[in-house]
Amino acid sequence: MKEKSSLSVFLNGIIKENPVLVLVLGTCPTLATTTTVNGAFGMGIAALVVLICSNIFISLFRKIIPETMRIPCYIVIIAGFVTMVKMLVQAFLPDLYATLGVYLDLITVNCIILGRAEMFASKNTVVSSALDGIGMGIGFTLALTVMATVREVLGAASFAGIAIPFMESFKIEFMTKAPGGLLVYGLLIALIHVVTHGKAPVKASFSCEGCIHSATCVSGACKREGVES
Amino acid sequence: MKNSIKNLTVFVCICTVITVLLAITNSITAPIIEKNQNASVNAALLEVMPEGKDFEEVDLTEYELPATVAEVFRETEGQGYVAKLVTAGYGSDMVVMCGVNADGVVTGAVCTASNETLGKEKTYGEGFTGKNADEVDAVDTIAGATKTTEAYKNAVKDALNTAIILGGGSVDIRTEEEILADNLNAALPEGEGSFEKWFMVEQLDSVDAVYAAENGAGYVFVTGEQFVGVKADGTVVTDGVTAPESFAGFVATIQASVLEDIDLSVYPDLEATVVSAKKTASGSYVLETKGAGYGIKGGDEYHPASNEYIRVRVSVTPDFKIIDCLTVSEAETDGLGDACADESFYGQFAGKSEADYTEIDAISGATLTTNGYIQAIERAFAAIKVLNGGAQ
């Protein structure tokens, strides 16, 4: 992978390779925690912290982590940081802890974090990895917050728990349910596509080479099956 | 092999580093988390004792407390106690938090959970604030939920008693059965403490219940709050009874009541609904009828395939007034419908007439069973009409 400038590494995650809306990673927490803006924002920040820490840690040890043992190593590191974040949230933000519930633990298996470990941190310098973590984390948080804003305003007539009186009569409860989440998700993906003129998913830059399955995948399988244009 | 050892070493090292980091985080956060949790318990306690500062849980093992008391917290500055009470029975299981200050006055009561979605019991506790033990009974009942009200009041009384006991005092915390046994024994010592409730087949004016001494020494009549002991020969044992001769008359009525079996084979229409029928000398009927097991929903028997019926024994005067009612057997759901075998439920029918026998408190959470039970009573009334018609 060619070296990118620090700024482009950082900005990559926000729109061009937004983990949720372009890479379509971390769908489960995205759908689950975007019913309220507070929950979504909290989830985003928690994932951001874990992402930065695990990216730095993995990048730091990338030379000594053995190739064959890398997944268990990543999982231990990620799970460790998730547990630390969980303890900190429980201690200092008990309300958020109650809102996020089990999804906080599930950050461990959030594919964004494992994905970035595999795709980026294991191959890049500590500084780049940290920037990638920040960028991806902000991208995740932004995507979640935007999605939650749409869902909470339309579905519950409130924003971040503050009621919007004139919306009260126009609540669409569907939006707070799973189908509403998928609808908003789809529309946001389409929006990103339009905004970036369809150029956002620069597939070559993260397909086979960057794909989290690349290690186990027969190289070029995607191409053969015509997945890649 | 060499590679494996190297891999393993790296993995163990990473695990160790992570473990150390976790241990450090835990040492920082654990005390704060514990403090937060205590604060949330305190917040719940403060709701019923707003002037409290801090609370500590009381070890209850050395005290003999009412059965409803689950947990007790002491206000550390001696302002009083908060008791967590779990009421049971008659399908109105509730968790009530009740604060009592040092003067024995309720500082607040709130129902935090009940076996149904919290309805009126959610806010009912507010009425107890500022009341002492003598004033609790006077608090208005919840309309249509007499049993819930009663359970709530008893819970509040238990909290008040708990505060007295923990403060070093003593109160009567005997169960209702024990209190009843004591009252019966005091009214008729000749009964030697062994009594059985008599199923009333005759109308006895202003008598709520009759207990017969198992040794045949006599009877105890319960009228309102009074227990009147009467020997088998009609001598009233209890002092200060107005109109003792009426009780002598009741004994004579009971002894003279002969139940005459009615041959049901003459009435094929009743075969499906009536188990047995008897008639007394005064013309009252004593019937055992069947109500739909598992209840009635939308007018249909909910579980028609089942042979498990609710069997009800009911005595009815010739002018269709229920004298007494008793559940003989039932196979309803444990913890819900089986409350129809509690006296607190079937006792409600005594004194009702054909016009108002449906106006009873339903078993909460078991409307279908309640409907099935009412069907059994309805069938008794219907059967009496058939029997009367047949006799004419």
Chai-1 contact restraints between the chains, C-beta under 6 A:
chainA,res_idxA,chainB,res_idxB,connection_type,confidence,min_distance_angstrom,max_distance_angstrom,comment,restraint_id
A,I64,B,V10,contact,1.0,0.0,6.0,A-B,restraint_1
A,P66,B,N7,contact,1.0,0.0,6.0,A-B,restraint_2
A,P66,B,V10,contact,1.0,0.0,6.0,A-B,restraint_3
A,M69,B,N7,contact,1.0,0.0,6.0,A-B,restraint_4
A,M69,B,F11,contact,1.0,0.0,6.0,A-B,restraint_5
A,C73,B,I14,contact,1.0,0.0,6.0,A-B,restraint_6
A,V76,B,I14,contact,1.0,0.0,6.0,A-B,restraint_7
A,V76,B,C15,contact,1.0,0.0,6.0,A-B,restraint_8
A,V76,B,I18,contact,1.0,0.0,6.0,A-B,restraint_9
A,G80,B,I18,contact,1.0,0.0,6.0,A-B,restraint_10
A,G80,B,L22,contact,1.0,0.0,6.0,A-B,restraint_11
A,T83,B,L22,contact,1.0,0.0,6.0,A-B,restraint_12
A,M84,B,T25,contact,1.0,0.0,6.0,A-B,restraint_13
A,M87,B,T25,contact,1.0,0.0,6.0,A-B,restraint_14
A,M87,B,T29,contact,1.0,0.0,6.0,A-B,restraint_15
A,Q90,B,I33,contact,1.0,0.0,6.0,A-B,restraint_16
A,A91,B,T29,contact,1.0,0.0,6.0,A-B,restraint_17
A,A91,B,I32,contact,1.0,0.0,6.0,A-B,restraint_18
A,A91,B,I33,contact,1.0,0.0,6.0,A-B,restraint_19
A,P94,B,N36,contact,1.0,0.0,6.0,A-B,restraint_20
